[in-house]
Amino acid sequence: MVGLLSDVGNIRTLNEDYIGYFEDDNLRVYVIADGMGGHNAGEVASKLAVEVTIAYIKDNRDKNDIETILKEAILCSNDKIYALSKSDEGLSGMGTTISACLLKSGKMVVANVGDSSCYTVDENGITKVTKDHSLVQQLIDNGSITIEEAKEHPNRNIITRALGTSSIVDIDTFCINPSNILKVVLATDGLTNDVNQNEIYNIVINSSSHNACLELIKLSKLNGGRDNISVIIFEGECENDRNFARK
């Protein structure tokens, strides 16, 4: 089962996040995006990113190299967002983050651009798969600030990569063995800025995917809810995932 939910948060008036998924017997794809840009432009960019990525994967489902398929799908999204931003002055400069997961034939690949995150949950805990493309992550990496300092850094919302802002985009991909994974979580930074990894783990492992989404967004809003908040939670391929989640 998949759970997914998006909320405008406590402060914003417009939700520029967008989420989507596709599942059948042979293919599963889940995508989350956090748009940026003035006057609805971010909303346009994130919607395009999700819909084009999923459509491309469905159209190329017969190919076996799922890492290449996912990367090509995101590149296709980038092309469409960038072209639209250049053709419509009202959408100029729009862009979006993206985090996506594709599962097929017992294989799993994750891709990301920006600071929307992917986590895997197993019997040993929670692991962040993606690495944020953000200014604060760079500062953490070079030792200028700590992880705790990053949470309140005035430039914590500045990202260093995005879809749609250039004709060229660098995409990180991660190939993962899904056999021991209980759950996978995709989240925009509206969630991860206000809810830590241990809190995510405790909620996800003790709830159904749908209820976990509700609880995570509720907690994020209780902790501030300064941004739009979106989350997708779905089952991995561990045969005992449903039973373990109820322990």
C-alpha positions in Angstrom: 0.0 0.0 0.0 1.1 3.6 -0.7 0.3 6.6 1.4 0.8 10.1 0.1 -0.2 13.5 1.4 0.6 17.2 0.7 -0.3 20.1 2.9 0.2 23.9 2.4 1.6 24.2 5.9 0.9 26.9 8.5 2.3 30.0 6.7 2.2 29.7 2.9 -1.0 30.4 1.0 0.0 28.4 -2.1 1.1 24.8 -2.2 4.0 24.5 -4.7 4.7 20.8 -3.9 3.4 18.1 -6.2 3.4 14.3 -5.7 2.4 11.3 -7.8 2.9 7.6 -8.4 2.1 4.7 -10.7 1.9 1.0 -9.7 1.2 -2.2 -11.6 2.3 -5.8 -11.3 5.7 -5.1 -13.0 6.5 -1.5 -12.3 6.3 1.0 -9.5 7.4 4.7 -9.6 7.0 7.4 -7.0 7.9 11.0 -7.4 7.9 14.1 -5.2 8.8 17.7 -6.2 9.0 21.1 -4.4 8.6 24.0 -6.8 10.0 27.5 -6.7 9.3 30.7 -8.6 6.9 33.6 -8.4 3.2 33.6 -9.0 2.3 30.0 -9.4 5.4 29.2 -11.4 6.8 26.8 -8.8 3.5 25.0 -8.8 3.7 24.6 -12.6 7.3 23.4 -12.4 6.7 20.7 -9.8 3.6 19.4 -11.5 5.4 19.1 -14.8 8.3 17.3 -13.1 6.2 14.7 -11.6 3.8 14.1 -14.5 6.5 14.1 -17.2 8.8 11.8 -15.2 6.1 9.2 -14.6 4.8 9.4 -18.2 8.3 8.9 -19.6 8.9 5.8 -17.4 5.6 4.3 -18.4 6.3 4.9 -22.1 9.8 3.3 -21.7 8.8 0.5 -19.4 10.2 -2.3 -21.7 13.8 -1.1 -21.2 15.7 -3.1 -18.7 18.2 -0.5 -17.4 16.0 1.3 -14.8 18.8 3.7 -13.7 19.0 5.0 -17.3 15.2 5.1 -17.6 14.8 7.2 -14.4 17.7 9.5 -15.3 16.3 10.0 -18.8 12.8 10.7 -17.4 14.1 13.5 -15.2 16.2 14.9 -18.0 13.1 15.0 -20.1 11.3 16.8 -17.3 14.1 19.3 -17.1 13.9 20.0 -20.8 10.1 20.6 -20.7 10.2 22.9 -17.6 13.1 24.9 -19.0 11.5 25.3 -22.4 8.3 26.5 -20.9 10.0 29.0 -18.6 11.7 30.5 -21.7 8.5 30.6 -23.7 6.3 32.3 -21.0 7.5 35.4 -19.3 5.2 34.8 -16.4 7.0 31.5 -15.7 10.6 32.8 -16.2 13.1 31.4 -13.7 10.8 28.7 -12.4 12.3 25.4 -11.1 11.7 22.5 -8.8 13.4 19.9 -6.8 12.7 16.2 -7.5 13.2 12.9 -5.6 12.0 9.8 -7.4 12.1 6.0 -6.9 11.6 3.3 -9.5 11.2 -0.4 -8.8 11.2 -3.1 -11.4 12.2 -6.8 -11.6 13.5 -6.9 -8.0 15.6 -3.8 -8.5 15.3 -0.3 -7.1 16.8 3.0 -8.1 16.5 6.4 -6.5 17.3 9.8 -8.1 17.3 13.3 -6.8 18.0 17.0 -7.7 17.7 19.5 -4.9 16.8 19.0 -1.3 13.7 16.7 -1.4 14.8 13.5 0.3 14.5 9.7 0.1 14.8 7.4 3.2 14.7 3.7 3.5 13.4 1.9 6.6 14.5 -1.6 7.6 14.7 -3.6 10.8 17.8 -1.8 11.8 16.5 1.8 11.5 16.2 4.5 8.9 18.8 5.6 6.3 18.8 8.7 4.2 19.6 7.6 0.6 19.8 11.0 -1.1 22.2 13.9 -0.3 20.8 17.5 -0.4 22.0 19.8 -3.1 21.9 22.9 -0.8 24.0 25.6 0.5 23.8 24.4 4.1 24.8 20.8 3.0 27.9 22.3 1.4 28.7 24.2 4.6 28.2 21.0 6.6 30.5 19.1 4.2 33.3 21.6 4.5 33.0 21.9 8.2 31.8 25.5 8.4 28.6 24.6 10.3 27.2 21.6 12.2 24.1 19.7 11.4 22.4 21.3 14.4 23.4 24.8 13.2 22.1 24.0 9.7 18.6 23.6 11.0 18.4 27.3 11.9 20.8 28.7 9.3 19.3 31.8 7.6 20.1 30.4 4.1 18.8 26.9 4.7 16.3 27.1 1.9 18.9 27.9 -0.8 19.4 24.9 -3.1 22.4 24.5 -5.4 20.7 22.3 -8.0 17.2 22.4 -9.5 15.2 21.2 -12.5 14.2 23.7 -15.1 16.6 26.5 -14.3 19.2 25.5 -16.9 19.2 23.4 -20.1 21.7 21.1 -18.3 21.1 19.4 -14.9 23.2 17.0 -12.9 21.2 14.1 -11.4 22.3 11.9 -8.6 21.2 8.2 -8.8 21.4 5.4 -6.2 21.0 1.7 -6.9 19.6 -0.2 -3.9 18.8 -3.8 -3.1 15.1 -3.6 -2.0 14.9 -7.1 -0.6 15.3 -6.1 3.1 13.5 -2.7 2.9 10.3 -2.4 4.8 9.2 1.1 3.8 10.5 3.9 1.6 9.8 7.6 2.4 10.0 10.5 0.0 9.6 13.9 1.5 10.0 17.6 0.7 12.1 19.8 3.0 8.9 21.2 4.5 8.8 17.9 6.4 12.5 17.2 7.0 13.2 20.7 8.3 10.7 20.2 11.2 10.8 16.4 11.8 14.0 14.5 12.5 15.0 11.1 11.2 14.2 9.3 14.4 10.7 10.8 14.6 10.1 9.8 10.9 11.3 6.2 11.7 9.1 5.8 14.8 6.0 7.0 13.1 6.6 5.0 9.9 7.4 1.7 11.6 4.4 1.8 13.9 1.7 3.0 11.5 0.2 2.1 8.1 1.6 4.2 5.3 -1.5 6.3 5.1 -1.7 7.0 8.8 2.1 7.7 8.9 1.6 10.4 6.3 -1.1 12.0 8.4 1.0 11.8 11.6 4.1 13.2 10.0 2.4 16.2 8.5 0.6 16.8 11.8 3.9 16.7 13.7 5.6 19.0 11.1 2.9 21.6 11.5 3.1 21.4 15.3 6.8 22.0 15.0 6.3 25.1 12.8 5.0 24.2 9.4 6.8 27.1 7.8 6.8 25.5 4.3 4.6 23.3 2.2 4.8 19.7 3.5 4.6 16.6 1.3 5.4 12.9 1.9 5.0 9.6 0.1 5.4 6.3 2.0 5.3 2.9 0.2 6.3 -0.7 1.0 9.6 -2.1 0.0 10.0 -5.7 -1.1 10.7 -7.3 2.3 8.2 -10.1 2.7 7.7 -9.4 6.4 7.1 -5.6 6.1 3.4 -5.6 6.9 3.9 -7.8 10.0 6.9 -5.9 11.2 5.1 -2.6 11.0 2.4 -3.8 13.4 4.8 -5.0 16.1 
